[in-house]
Amino acid sequence: MVFELAQGTWEETVLYTFTPGRDGEFDHFPVIFDSSGNLYGMTSDGGDFKLPCQNSTRGCGVVFKLTPTGQGPWTESVLYAFTGGADGSIPGSNLLLDSAGNIFGLTQGGGNNSECIGNSFGAEGCGVVFELAP
């Protein structure tokens, strides 16, 4: 779940609730804003359920964007679903956003190095540093 706490009253407003599925699961990373007021974040699971990661069938994680709707829950878009291969799996860092709108982050698994098969996260590979460009 992504939520906002209003300063002063500290009242919680839910911006988006994830479903156990393709939109992402386990959103335990901070979100970041762009200059237009959109939020970006990652989940460690979710995405394509056909791709087993972390010894499960819950997907390899996603990078998502939340867009304000003016009222009520925000609209979520999955920008990228990790495959567990050379692109990485199990996102494991805060995201960075540059002035051109490129998104940068790290994964805990995947990549081209097979020496980390069966790492402590249950994923193959040693992880990657990635960039997503709009």
Buried (B, 14 or more C-beta within 10 A) or exposed (E): EBEEEEEEEEEEEEBBEBEEEBBBBBBEBEBBEEEEEBBBBBBBBBBBBEBBBBEEEBBBBBBBBBEBEEEEBBEBEBBBBBBBBEBBBBBBBBBEBEEEBEBBBBBBBBBEEEEBEEBEBBBBBBBBEBEBEE
